[in-house]
Amino acid sequence: MSDREAVAHLLRRATFGPTADEVDAAERAGPTATLDRLLTPPRPTGARRPRRPRRCRPTRTPR
């Protein structure tokens, strides 16, 4: 199976039907890079990492 056939098959299975331009770009990138791109969601522009919630201190109960 050629790289073009492999990436075209991958795009047909993982997307809603690739265009010829998308198959061309995926062929240039190669199957591994195309799979990585499909499995790694893009980060929104200007987005910061979410802050971790503060840890609560344990409360003391009266004795």
DAJOTA-V83226 format. One record per helix or strand of 2 or more residues. SS is the DSSP state (2 for helix, 1 for strand). FROM is the first residue (numbers start at 0). LEN is the number of residues. If there is no record, write none. Layout:
ss=SS from=FROM len=LEN
ss=SS from=FROM len=LEN
This chain:
ss=2 from=2 len=12
ss=2 from=19 len=10
ss=2 from=30 len=9
